[in-house]
Amino acid sequence: MSSTSDKCKEGASKSNDDDVCEVNNKLKHMNTDDYNNVSVCANCGKEGDKINNICNKCKQVRYCNAACKKKHKKKHKKECEEHIRYAAKLHDEKLFKQPPAAEDCPICFLPLPHLNTGWKYYSCCGKEICSGCAHAPVFDNQGNEVDNEKCPFCRTLSPNSVEEVIERVMKRVAAGDAVAIYRLGVYHRDGINGFPQDFTKALELLHRASNLGNTDAYCDIGHAYFNGQGVDIDEKKAAHYFELAAIKGDVYARHNLGNNEVREHNTDRALKHYMIAARGGYADSLNVIKQLYTIGHATKEDYTTALQAYQVYLSEIKSKQRDEAAAADEEFRY
């Protein structure tokens, strides 16, 4: 199978690969590194493995020293600005793309609600079960209701102690379960379930979980940088991790990004974030869009679209079992 770069060289037909080819061609002509990783000074042409003075803005061209960088500045300015604009465009296309749909409950196959009370993690099998299926009664072969103190998926008995919960979580951690690793990170961060508070260990586990695709871990790392938990406060890094979480579908992180844009007076970008979060079921984002409409920073069409998208989300996650669970126990609210 030919690579994307091969397709670009061969002039592939008009397709979804065209944008990728265009980016590759642009970056190829902007980058002075050859295929053997031998760096070349963009000003004097000197080659070597110590040509490591990089353009601070576009990070694409190298120089042998500060003098060459300064001398080449005017000549490089247009190319540098073009790369920055193009990189920003690609970044926004990825950031504002509709995120993937929520995972389905493995029992009823309806999308899991975004509220934590709308689902429950079972450390026996590593499954996330919706509140409706977790609360639903269980019957035997004769139709008699039986003890429901079992996992609704694998039928393992519920743990009797915190120690048993931890034992099961640790087994899931050893098996590479991203959710279990994330939960262990939270135990260390908050100093709960018998674990001493250790922000460094918590971040290590959160990074490990995020590398395995856990969205909550990305969001919590963002909070760590925003609040200075185990790391120095760094709002840029916080925003970066919130973006990673939002791209994967975390509506809370998406709403935070909208709030950040409002503080920067970037209402149009904020509205984009709020619209995506509303489609993901985040009521606070819908309310903010309503407020923006009231003060003239959003149109009636914007609010109508967001409201309809939010209603679609509600229709997708609604079920009789989940309603019954929520009515029986506030902890099953979804």
C-alpha positions as MATLAB code, in Angstrom:
seq = 'MSSTSDKCKEGASKSNDDDVCEVNNKLKHMNTDDYNNVSVCANCGKEGDKINNICNKCKQVRYCNAACKKKHKKKHKKECEEHIRYAAKLHDEKLFKQPPAAEDCPICFLPLPHLNTGWKYYSCCGKEICSGCAHAPVFDNQGNEVDNEKCPFCRTLSPNSVEEVIERVMKRVAAGDAVAIYRLGVYHRDGINGFPQDFTKALELLHRASNLGNTDAYCDIGHAYFNGQGVDIDEKKAAHYFELAAIKGDVYARHNLGNNEVREHNTDRALKHYMIAARGGYADSLNVIKQLYTIGHATKEDYTTALQAYQVYLSEIKSKQRDEAAAADEEFRY';
ca = [
       0.000    0.000    0.000;
       1.482    3.355   -0.949;
       1.963    6.007    1.721;
       0.343    9.446    1.730;
       3.602   11.003    0.584;
       3.672    8.600   -2.382;
       0.174    9.653   -3.323;
       1.241   13.299   -3.176;
       4.191   12.594   -5.477;
       2.039   10.660   -7.913;
      -0.695   13.309   -7.998;
      -3.570   11.356   -6.514;
      -7.082   12.046   -7.778;
      -9.262   14.568   -5.953;
     -10.182   12.981   -2.612;
      -9.959   13.443    1.140;
      -6.186   12.955    0.797;
      -5.845   16.266   -1.082;
      -5.727   18.388    2.074;
      -3.125   16.058    3.590;
      -1.044   16.253    0.427;
      -1.252   20.036    0.432;
      -0.066   20.191    4.028;
       2.778   17.758    3.352;
       3.925   19.776    0.337;
       3.806   23.042    2.241;
       5.688   21.678    5.226;
       8.216   19.984    2.962;
       9.125   23.266    1.324;
       9.222   25.114    4.628;
      11.429   22.590    6.397;
      15.163   22.645    5.765;
      15.879   19.198    7.249;
      16.697   16.575    4.633;
      15.642   12.958    4.751;
      18.866   11.905    6.478;
      18.167   14.207    9.432;
      21.160   16.400    8.526;
      20.223   19.972    9.452;
      20.944   22.879    7.130;
      21.241   26.527    8.137;
      18.518   28.416    6.275;
      20.774   31.460    5.930;
      24.304   30.312    5.072;
      23.615   26.738    3.961;
      26.019   25.179    6.450;
      25.245   21.513    7.170;
      25.757   19.519   10.347;
      24.173   17.931   13.381;
      24.625   21.061   15.491;
      22.430   23.370   13.414;
      19.914   23.663   16.241;
      19.001   27.350   16.532;
      15.324   27.078   15.538;
      12.908   29.819   14.483;
      10.993   30.660   17.651;
       7.685   31.191   15.853;
       7.159   28.532   13.199;
       9.710   25.998   14.566;
      10.366   24.883   10.977;
      13.749   26.322    9.958;
      17.147   26.045   11.635;
      20.233   28.237   11.856;
      23.818   27.650   12.893;
      23.799   30.646   15.243;
      21.804   33.697   16.347;
      23.566   35.919   13.818;
      22.315   33.820   10.888;
      18.821   33.782   12.364;
      18.798   37.589   12.622;
      20.193   38.041    9.115;
      17.595   35.723    7.603;
      14.663   37.206    9.547;
      13.256   39.485    6.839;
      13.589   36.868    4.108;
      11.899   34.221    6.273;
       9.112   36.456    7.606;
       6.517   35.779    4.882;
       7.124   32.024    4.879;
       6.999   31.960    8.684;
       3.677   33.805    8.843;
       2.215   31.550    6.154;
       3.143   28.445    8.102;
       1.676   29.855   11.340;
      -1.595   30.720    9.600;
      -1.816   27.316    7.988;
      -0.993   25.492   11.230;
      -3.677   27.519   13.028;
      -6.204   26.605   10.339;
      -5.450   22.898   10.658;
      -5.605   23.134   14.434;
      -9.042   24.773   14.362;
     -10.368   22.241   11.861;
      -9.448   19.469   14.276;
     -10.563   21.354   17.395;
     -14.023   22.310   16.117;
     -14.784   19.038   14.385;
     -17.809   17.263   15.842;
     -16.350   14.820   18.403;
     -17.028   11.077   18.319;
     -20.298    9.825   19.757;
     -20.429    8.651   23.351;
     -19.829    4.969   24.016;
     -22.876    2.746   24.326;
     -23.932    0.865   27.423;
     -22.887   -2.755   26.756;
     -26.268   -4.026   27.978;
     -28.975   -1.747   26.526;
     -26.764   -0.327   23.728;
     -27.972    3.239   24.299;
     -25.357    6.039   24.493;
     -23.965    6.569   27.976;
     -24.981    9.931   29.504;
     -22.191   12.426   30.118;
     -23.212   12.927   33.769;
     -21.196   10.673   36.086;
     -24.406    9.733   37.895;
     -25.790    8.356   34.640;
     -23.428    5.384   34.574;
     -21.306    3.223   36.851;
     -17.897    1.610   36.389;
     -17.564   -2.027   37.467;
     -14.021   -3.002   38.405;
     -14.818   -6.715   38.161;
     -15.033   -6.638   34.347;
     -14.042   -3.068   33.518;
     -17.438   -2.215   31.991;
     -19.270    1.104   32.235;
     -22.984    0.354   32.702;
     -25.747    2.949   32.437;
     -27.799    3.817   35.519;
     -30.886    2.138   34.081;
     -29.220   -1.232   33.610;
     -27.362   -0.915   36.932;
     -30.626   -0.282   38.778;
     -32.890   -2.669   36.862;
     -34.175   -5.746   38.726;
     -32.758   -9.170   37.884;
     -34.956  -12.237   37.420;
     -34.199  -15.951   37.457;
     -35.346  -18.488   34.862;
     -38.741  -18.775   36.575;
     -39.333  -15.033   36.459;
     -38.668  -14.428   40.155;
     -36.767  -11.315   41.165;
     -33.407  -12.200   42.694;
     -30.655  -10.460   44.618;
     -29.264   -7.640   42.479;
     -25.985   -7.241   44.374;
     -24.067   -8.428   41.341;
     -22.473   -6.818   38.330;
     -25.254   -6.556   35.718;
     -22.772   -7.533   33.003;
     -20.538  -10.348   34.314;
     -22.706  -11.300   37.326;
     -19.818  -11.073   39.781;
     -20.847  -10.364   43.375;
     -20.421   -6.750   44.473;
     -17.351   -6.077   46.680;
     -17.938   -6.124   50.429;
     -15.191   -3.673   51.432;
     -12.979   -0.859   50.218;
     -10.042   -3.291   50.284;
     -11.863   -5.568   47.850;
     -12.646   -2.618   45.586;
      -8.961   -1.626   45.549;
      -7.909   -5.216   44.866;
     -10.174   -5.362   41.824;
      -9.036   -1.949   40.589;
      -5.394   -3.001   40.861;
      -6.108   -6.118   38.793;
      -7.701   -3.948   36.120;
      -4.704   -1.592   36.267;
      -2.369   -4.540   35.686;
      -4.513   -5.499   32.702;
      -4.041   -2.018   31.186;
      -7.600   -0.797   31.812;
      -7.543    2.980   31.135;
     -10.499    3.717   33.426;
      -8.963    1.754   36.318;
      -5.642    3.556   35.853;
      -7.495    6.873   35.843;
      -9.373    5.980   39.033;
      -6.127    4.977   40.754;
      -4.723    8.360   39.743;
      -7.712   10.063   41.357;
      -7.165    8.034   44.551;
      -3.601    9.371   44.751;
      -4.612   12.917   43.815;
      -7.361   13.154   46.429;
      -5.717   10.951   49.061;
      -8.709    8.611   49.359;
      -9.375    4.887   49.820;
      -6.284    4.464   51.942;
      -3.841    6.130   49.521;
      -1.705    9.080   50.662;
      -2.139   12.264   48.649;
       0.582   12.308   46.015;
       0.154   14.709   43.096;
       3.273   13.467   41.316;
       2.097    9.851   41.334;
      -1.391   11.001   40.380;
      -0.134   12.866   37.318;
       1.965    9.889   36.281;
      -1.142    7.693   36.342;
      -3.323   10.312   34.655;
      -0.815   10.647   31.813;
      -0.730    6.873   31.481;
      -4.533    6.728   31.326;
      -4.701    9.584   28.813;
      -2.198    7.807   26.568;
      -4.645    4.890   26.561;
      -7.427    7.239   25.441;
      -9.153    8.113   28.704;
     -10.866   11.476   28.206;
     -11.364   12.238   31.901;
      -7.606   11.928   32.415;
      -6.904   14.635   29.826;
      -9.391   16.916   31.570;
      -7.917   16.286   35.028;
      -4.381   16.960   33.784;
      -5.700   20.269   32.470;
      -7.080   21.068   35.916;
      -3.737   20.140   37.495;
      -1.929   22.729   35.362;
      -4.698   25.288   35.840;
      -4.673   24.951   39.641;
      -0.997   24.081   40.159;
      -1.548   20.602   41.605;
       1.838   18.894   41.515;
       3.035   21.209   38.732;
       3.554   24.920   38.254;
       0.464   26.807   37.120;
       0.519   26.945   33.331;
      -2.686   28.120   31.640;
      -1.362   27.316   28.159;
      -0.710   23.699   29.080;
      -4.066   23.569   30.856;
      -5.806   24.760   27.683;
      -3.845   22.210   25.646;
      -5.114   19.307   27.748;
      -8.642   20.709   27.813;
      -8.473   20.771   24.013;
      -7.351   17.139   23.892;
     -10.265   16.199   26.152;
     -12.734   18.260   24.113;
     -11.608   16.709   20.829;
     -12.370   13.290   22.312;
     -15.839   14.415   23.388;
     -15.527   15.759   26.935;
     -18.301   18.367   27.169;
     -17.051   19.838   30.450;
     -13.631   20.543   28.930;
     -15.363   21.941   25.838;
     -17.419   24.306   27.992;
     -14.236   25.450   29.786;
     -12.662   26.297   26.439;
     -15.728   28.364   25.599;
     -15.374   30.229   28.885;
     -11.697   30.891   28.119;
     -12.611   32.392   24.758;
     -15.255   34.613   26.363;
     -12.619   35.972   28.756;
     -10.455   36.731   25.722;
     -13.448   38.444   24.042;
     -13.461   35.858   21.242;
     -17.227   35.407   21.229;
     -17.398   33.663   17.844;
     -14.952   30.956   18.926;
     -16.671   30.648   22.306;
     -20.012   30.114   20.579;
     -18.547   27.270   18.513;
     -17.405   25.511   21.682;
     -20.742   26.023   23.420;
     -22.659   24.700   20.405;
     -20.625   21.471   20.375;
     -21.005   21.061   24.152;
     -24.775   21.585   23.912;
     -24.962   18.861   21.260;
     -23.103   16.625   23.724;
     -25.728   17.259   26.372;
     -24.131   19.980   28.493;
     -27.025   22.111   29.749;
     -24.760   24.904   31.057;
     -23.504   25.550   27.523;
     -27.084   25.785   26.246;
     -27.859   28.326   28.968;
     -24.809   30.413   28.051;
     -25.879   30.440   24.387;
     -29.281   31.685   25.536;
     -27.577   34.473   27.496;
     -25.411   35.379   24.487;
     -28.566   35.574   22.371;
     -30.221   37.819   24.981;
     -27.354   40.345   24.884;
     -26.970   40.206   21.103;
     -23.803   38.101   20.796;
     -25.619   35.118   19.290;
     -28.479   34.907   16.817;
     -31.903   33.385   17.301;
     -30.848   30.715   14.806;
     -27.806   29.911   16.956;
     -29.949   29.367   20.032;
     -32.586   27.399   18.114;
     -29.935   25.126   16.614;
     -28.322   24.549   20.022;
     -31.685   23.827   21.653;
     -32.634   21.327   18.947;
     -29.221   19.634   19.221;
     -29.599   19.374   23.007;
     -33.052   17.837   22.581;
     -31.618   15.295   20.152;
     -29.080   14.312   22.804;
     -31.837   13.861   25.399;
     -33.862   11.693   23.025;
     -30.819    9.506   22.354;
     -30.065    8.748   26.001;
     -33.629    8.533   27.330;
     -35.083    5.183   28.391;
     -37.782    3.922   30.742;
     -35.233    2.067   32.855;
     -33.072    5.163   33.280;
     -36.109    7.255   34.228;
     -37.105    4.691   36.836;
     -33.585    4.629   38.240;
     -33.433    8.433   38.483;
     -36.853    8.540   40.166;
     -35.793    5.923   42.715;
     -32.412    7.429   43.594;
     -30.913   10.897   43.023;
     -27.545    9.208   42.498;
     -28.883    7.730   39.244;
     -29.774   11.121   37.753;
     -28.821   11.339   34.093;
];
